[in-house]
């Protein structure tokens, strides 16, 4: 999508007005992981001797 303001607005409205599209989008795999990397790193460091 990039930074195109009109495309961002259009796609946002599409998601808000189309429950099937929203459900489809919300089930996509997150390519950036599960958001728990910081916790794992802290636990790893705490357990080092």
Backbone as a chain_set.jsonl record, in Angstrom:
{"seq": "XXXXXXXXXXXXXXXXXXXXXXXXXXXXXXXXXXXXXXXXXXXXXXXXX", "coords": {"N": [[0.822, -1.18, 0.0], [1.958, 1.22, 0.725], [2.595, 4.743, 0.916], [0.542, 6.172, -0.13], [-1.967, 8.342, 0.314], [-4.695, 8.398, -0.543], [-5.108, 5.731, -1.282], [-4.683, 4.442, 1.168], [-6.852, 5.45, 2.678], [-8.973, 4.483, 1.111], [-8.612, 1.655, 1.266], [-8.847, 1.307, 4.022], [-11.511, 2.095, 4.479], [-12.709, 0.09, 2.966], [-12.09, -2.189, 4.519], [-13.469, -1.533, 6.876], [-16.097, -1.492, 6.023], [-16.634, -3.955, 4.93], [-17.185, -6.877, 6.14], [-16.421, -9.516, 5.545], [-14.03, -9.186, 4.117], [-12.513, -7.924, 6.104], [-12.35, -9.995, 8.017], [-10.913, -11.888, 6.539], [-8.469, -10.482, 6.15], [-7.652, -10.14, 8.802], [-6.81, -12.617, 9.608], [-4.408, -13.162, 8.47], [-0.96, -14.202, 8.343], [1.453, -12.827, 10.515], [4.305, -11.343, 9.403], [6.319, -10.418, 11.002], [6.704, -11.774, 13.326], [5.674, -12.822, 16.673], [5.609, -10.801, 18.535], [6.843, -11.199, 20.957], [9.551, -11.228, 21.288], [11.256, -9.528, 22.805], [10.704, -10.245, 25.477], [11.595, -12.902, 25.413], [14.334, -12.513, 24.922], [15.126, -11.108, 27.233], [14.606, -13.076, 29.191], [16.422, -15.03, 28.344], [18.895, -13.703, 28.752], [18.779, -13.299, 31.531], [19.05, -15.914, 32.393], [21.632, -16.642, 31.828], [24.874, -17.662, 32.843]], "CA": [[0.0, 0.0, 0.0], [2.856, 2.362, 0.701], [2.237, 5.99, 1.594], [-0.497, 6.836, -0.921], [-3.057, 8.706, 1.226], [-5.989, 7.988, -1.087], [-5.182, 4.275, -1.216], [-4.832, 4.093, 2.583], [-8.241, 5.747, 3.047], [-9.827, 3.558, 0.371], [-8.489, 0.306, 1.832], [-9.394, 1.346, 5.38], [-12.968, 2.074, 4.339], [-13.056, -1.244, 2.486], [-12.052, -3.102, 5.666], [-14.516, -1.167, 7.833], [-17.424, -1.707, 5.449], [-16.745, -5.292, 4.357], [-16.797, -7.776, 7.232], [-15.712, -10.681, 5.002], [-12.661, -8.739, 3.815], [-11.842, -7.695, 7.382], [-12.052, -11.309, 8.597], [-9.832, -12.458, 5.729], [-7.235, -9.752, 6.436], [-7.248, -10.29, 10.199], [-6.27, -13.959, 9.828], [-3.136, -13.3, 7.774], [0.224, -14.419, 9.171], [2.271, -11.637, 10.765], [5.682, -11.668, 9.006], [7.271, -9.853, 11.955], [6.75, -12.592, 14.533], [4.536, -12.79, 17.589], [5.705, -9.672, 19.448], [7.357, -11.623, 22.258], [11.011, -11.359, 21.211], [11.894, -8.816, 23.917], [10.566, -11.091, 26.665], [12.487, -14.058, 25.247], [15.717, -12.038, 25.062], [15.348, -10.822, 28.654], [14.683, -14.359, 29.896], [17.685, -15.663, 27.962], [19.986, -12.996, 29.435], [18.671, -13.578, 32.968], [19.436, -17.302, 32.664], [23.043, -16.86, 31.504], [25.754, -17.689, 34.029]], "C": [[0.867, 1.244, 0.0], [2.335, 3.562, 1.467], [1.171, 6.787, 0.844], [-1.731, 7.081, -0.044], [-4.413, 8.214, 0.729], [-6.168, 6.478, -1.014], [-5.366, 3.806, 0.229], [-6.281, 4.309, 3.026], [-9.184, 4.753, 2.385], [-9.796, 2.158, 0.98], [-9.032, 0.241, 3.255], [-10.911, 1.294, 5.343], [-13.452, 0.711, 3.865], [-13.097, -2.237, 3.646], [-13.183, -2.808, 6.654], [-15.917, -1.5, 7.333], [-17.65, -3.107, 4.903], [-16.251, -6.3, 5.389], [-16.071, -9.019, 6.729], [-14.255, -10.339, 4.709], [-11.875, -8.523, 5.104], [-11.444, -9.025, 8.018], [-10.899, -11.964, 7.859], [-8.495, -11.806, 6.074], [-6.744, -10.034, 7.85], [-6.649, -11.656, 10.499], [-4.934, -14.183, 9.121], [-1.997, -13.475, 8.763], [1.014, -13.121, 9.299], [3.723, -11.968, 10.424], [6.732, -11.183, 10.0], [7.31, -10.62, 13.269], [5.535, -12.386, 15.421], [4.595, -11.663, 18.61], [6.29, -9.999, 20.803], [8.877, -11.746, 22.292], [11.704, -10.702, 22.395], [11.848, -9.662, 25.185], [11.514, -12.289, 26.581], [13.95, -13.661, 25.441], [16.035, -11.77, 26.526], [15.481, -12.119, 29.437], [15.99, -15.079, 29.58], [18.847, -15.03, 28.721], [19.955, -13.289, 30.933], [19.172, -14.981, 33.313], [20.881, -17.617, 32.299], [23.876, -16.809, 32.779], [27.16, -17.38, 33.651]], "O": [[0.537, 2.226, -0.665], [1.717, 3.426, 2.522], [0.932, 7.953, 1.158], [-2.451, 6.143, 0.299], [-5.196, 7.668, 1.507], [-7.261, 5.997, -0.716], [-6.126, 2.872, 0.482], [-6.867, 3.443, 3.676], [-10.097, 4.237, 3.031], [-10.845, 1.546, 1.184], [-9.614, -0.768, 3.651], [-11.528, 0.535, 6.09], [-14.493, 0.231, 4.313], [-14.029, -3.035, 3.748], [-13.784, -3.731, 7.205], [-16.819, -1.76, 8.13], [-18.754, -3.418, 4.456], [-15.051, -6.549, 5.502], [-15.189, -9.531, 7.419], [-13.354, -11.118, 5.019], [-10.704, -8.895, 5.189], [-10.323, -9.167, 8.506], [-10.004, -12.533, 8.484], [-7.498, -12.502, 6.268], [-5.539, -10.154, 8.071], [-6.036, -11.835, 11.551], [-4.387, -15.285, 9.171], [-2.051, -12.966, 9.883], [1.218, -12.406, 8.318], [4.323, -12.803, 11.1], [7.912, -11.503, 9.856], [7.904, -10.144, 14.236], [4.51, -11.853, 14.994], [3.719, -11.572, 19.47], [6.245, -9.17, 21.712], [9.429, -12.315, 23.234], [12.652, -11.269, 22.939], [12.851, -9.779, 25.888], [12.16, -12.644, 27.567], [14.717, -14.399, 26.059], [17.096, -12.162, 27.011], [16.382, -12.247, 30.266], [16.596, -15.676, 30.469], [19.69, -15.739, 29.271], [21.004, -13.507, 31.539], [19.667, -15.204, 34.418], [21.311, -18.761, 32.448], [23.611, -16.011, 33.678], [28.039, -17.357, 34.512]]}, "num_chains": 1, "name": "protein.A"}
